[in-house]
Amino acid sequence: MTQTTSSVLGGDVRDLADDLRDLGVHAAAAAAAGDALAELAGRLRLAAATVEAQAAAHRGLLAVDWTGAAATAFAGLVAVRVVQLERLAADLAGLAGTASRRAAAGDALRAAAGWAS
């Protein structure tokens, strides 16, 4: 049994149409995830800014001329806290950047789905 060229091509075209429909479904899901990631990126940036403000306040405490042994211990604790806050702010900013890039990828998929439909 042999198939004609048109029947083979017809099957390929139908398969391609199914693939494009599936791409649209996946792109819609990715777009929704992209929107959520964009919102997450905004929240992470806000958290990073808050942490950076806390670090600045702690640095201000280090500038005060404290006296005595307790003051030395306090200054040491504040210095450690500044380092921790700066690391946390950097981590939050990095997560925000990752979320933004993934949101942009979702936007690209959404555009591709619009093109494919």
Secondary structure, 3 states (H helix, E strand, C coil): CCCCHHHHHHHHHHHHHHHHHHHHHHHHHHHHHHHHHHHHHHHHHHHHHHHHHHHHHHHHHHHCCCCCHHHHHHHHHHHHHHHHHHHHHHHHHHHHHHHHHHHHHHHHHHHHHHHHC
